[in-house]
């Protein structure tokens, strides 16, 4: 089952739990700090949906500021990164929690209060990017967001029994939940809201530090922020106290918020679109003021364009935005959107029917090459060939070359070749291994095409499961040489395997 379908199924399972729940009134002051813990769910460093991943990153500055104040008050911070918790094995925060005296939770039916009766009303989309090109699924995360600040007195845990034991051993009565995704993981993962509430803990949701997995619908001006607010309201209606933890701790919005984009691509993971894209900007927890933005790469100023409604993009664009109020600037953020070229025709002469050439030095006997030669009609494996098909975004291709970056080859041109065409992307064999868990995030390459030493075409950074980049390059008369490079996109990984498929020359 693909990850997006898993999300839909998971959401359906959590839509309605049938037992009644008694209501809680959101506190106007902080619960007693010494008896309060904050549990942070799944703030991963990567997500198969690029908008989801960027929204996680956008929460980090506020989390760092709020948790710093919470620790000063005497609150315990428990990080629950579920899938990747063992990445922190060997740290004092993990080992301290693991060595805690185990107190088993009461059995099913012996809870102190019934389960939560909640129906999540927000529609769950295939990804948070909206109606354009959906993100392809993979489980590439292998840790929490690296910008999160973990204190020496925090704890790591990801099981209901262990977290229950920590809370009981430390005399914790109040639990404040933060993290992603509210209607799924924050609600239903081990140690999450639906598991601890029946055990008698006073459970609250930090509305300023959570994000739901819902949908983006620019046609009705519905953003993921609206979806999160709707999910928070569902939980509040079911009796869960929903609080602004930062506000209660006196954290300044203007220093911790970021303008958010939907969809949200970055230069190292661009959002691709075909003809046009509708981009929405929101400013939760950025203070009062107006969103101003630029589309030329410059920093926004107080007289830059005012954001009033979703922006329609019809060309590759970098947007930079910030919130301006009373001479103050806050919420600086940016996004990158790339328009795909038209789909090219199939070549008359496929590259896999021709012999490529490489640098003469790399052909020398007993050389250990620094660049790997591509293989024909299959993906690149550890030993060069692995017999697996060329696969990009769920589709197998019969013709093409499998690369491992960095790699460079060239072909001699003849007058009959008029255009070079092809599709380029990341090979997806990693997704076949436990859906790319902990490795798919590392794959990234850039393809470049040169004619007689002049750059003729280049892909953006290509990432796992993206729509393949489309090359259709005219070949000037009397051209002698066409070079193809597949290089690392800022990082170096043994998983940087790129495919160039349906590629060749049009006569």
Secondary structure, DSSP 8 states (H G I E B T S, - for coil): --HHHHHHHHHHHHSB--S--------SS---GGGEEEEEE--BS--SSHHHHHHHHHHHHHHHHHHHHHHHHT-EEEEE-GGGGGGGTTSHHHHHHHTS-------TT--SS-----B--S---SSTT-SSS---------SB-TT----TT-EE---HHHHHHHHHHTT--EEEEEEE-IIIIIHHSTTSHHHHGGGT-EEEEEEEEEE-----BGGGTB-HHHHHHHHHHHHHHTT-EEE-HHHHTT--GGGT-B-EEES--BTTB-EEESS-EEEEEE-TTS-SSEEEEESSSS---TTSEE--S-EEE-S-EEEEEEEEETTEEEEEEEEEEEE--------SEEGGGS--B--GGGGSTT---SS---EESS-EETTEE----EEETTEEESSEEEEESSEEEEEE--TT--EEEEEEEE--GGGGTGGGTTTGGG-EEEEEEEETTEEEEE---EETT---EEEEEE--TT--EEEEEEEESSS--TT-EEEEEEEEEE-
